[in-house]
Amino acid sequence: MKTLARIMFGVFALVSVAAFAQDQFATMRSSTPLADNAAPRPMSKPENTDLRQVRNYPEQPPLIPHAIDGYQVDKNSNKCLTCHARAAVADSQAPMVSITHFMNRDNQFLASVTPRRYFCNQCHVPQTDARPLVENTFVDVDKVIDYVKSKEGAK
């Protein structure tokens, strides 16, 4: 009898936690129940400024400052390399693909982009005018350094 009571208590506890979780932790779903799908939000517009954006941390892949709708990037073709390949940058004035993209897994340099760096969207992403879903408290590393220097100078 005690075992049945424990099982019943456990089931009740799980149901309560699930109900609490649905009300408390599914905040980006608005009021849509977990079992239902909400109407999707409208797609954000890509930023198309062609201005390089500042990187937020060392080794961050550069962001794509232009629209890439319809770009073909597959095993047969890479539209990005039309402008960013070594031979194309003089005409396009686009930044050249990083030298690291020509290194294979053994750190040997190849004549063309290595296959493991061929699919640009694995690391490089376009930006949109989307409003953040959650508050962002990110602080750029330069601001952290300035803050530390100002604290050291105040001593």
N, C-alpha and C positions, 0 to 999 in steps of 0.2 A: 504494500500500500504506500509505503514511504517512497519507493521508486517511482510509482505512478505520479505521486504528488510532485516530486522533483522534476519529472518530465513535463508535467503540466505547467509548473512554474517557469521552466526553461523556455517553453513555447510561448508563454505569455510575455516573458522578458524579451524574446526575440521580436515578437510582433510589436511590442512597445518601442523598442529601439528602432525598428524599421520605420514606424510611423514618425518617430522623432526625427530620424535622419531625413526622411522625405520632406518634412517641414523645415528643417534647419539647414541642411547642407546642399540642397539642390537649388541654390540661389540663382544660378545663371539660367535656369529653366523658367524663371518667373513663377507663375502659378500653375504651370502645366504639370499634371501628375506624371510620375516616372514611367508609367505604362503607356503614356500617350506621347505623340510627337507634336511639338509646337510648330506653328508656321515659321518658316525660316526668315531671318532678318534680311533686308535687302543687301546685296553685295556692295562692298565699299568700292569707291573709285580708286584705281591705281594712281599714285603720284607719278607725274610724268615731267619732272623738272630737269632731268639730265644733269643735275648738280650732285657732285660727290657728297656723301653724307659722312660726318665724323664717326669714326669707330668708337665704340664704348669701352672696349677692353682690348688688350694685346691679342693678336692672332685672330681677332674677329673677322670672319669673311666679309668683304665689302658688300654693302646692300646694293640692290639693283635700282637705280634712280629713274627708270623709265618703264613704260608698259612692255610686257612680253607676251601679250595675248597672241596666240597663233604661232609662237615660235616652235619649230620642230627641233626637239632634242631627243634623239634615239640612237640606236647603234649604227644607223646609216648616215645620220646628218646631225649637225649641231649649228643651229642658226646663230648662236652667240659668237661663234668663231668667225663669222662673216666680218665682224668689226673688231673683235678682241684678239684675234690671232696675230702672231708676230708679223706676218706679211701684210696685214690689213690696217694696222694702227696708224701708219703714215697718212693714209687717205681718210680714215674714219675719225681720227683724233680721239679715239676711245682708249682707255688704259689697256695695256697689254696684259694678257693672262700672266699671273705670277710665275716666276721661274720654278716654284715648287710644283706647279702643275705638269712639269716636264720630267719629274723624277719618278722612277718606278719604286717598287717596295724595297729594293736593294740600294736605294739612293743613287742609282745610276741615271744620268741625264739622257733623255731620248730626243729625237729630232722633232717629234710632235707631242701633243698633249697625251699623257698617259691615260689608258682606259679607265683607271680608277678615279681620275679627275675629270672625266669627259661629261658627266651629267651634272651640269652647273647648279640646278635647283636643289641638289642635295644639301648644299651649303649656302648658296646665295639666294636671297629672297627679295622680291619687290616689296615696296612699301605702299600702304593705302592710307586714305584719310579716315580710317576707322577710329572710333572713339574707344579707348581702352575698356575692357570688360571689368577690370579690377584696378584699384588705385595702384599706381606705380611709384615706389619710393626709391628707385634706382638713382645712384649718385655716380657720376662719371669719375674715373680714376684720377683725372687731373684736379677735380674739385676736392677729392680726398687728400691728395698731396698738398694742395694749397691750404686746406684746413689744418693738417698736421704741422706745416711750416708756420702758420700763424699762431698755433698753440705753443710751439717751441720758441718763437720770437717773443711771446708774452711772458715767458719765464724770466 
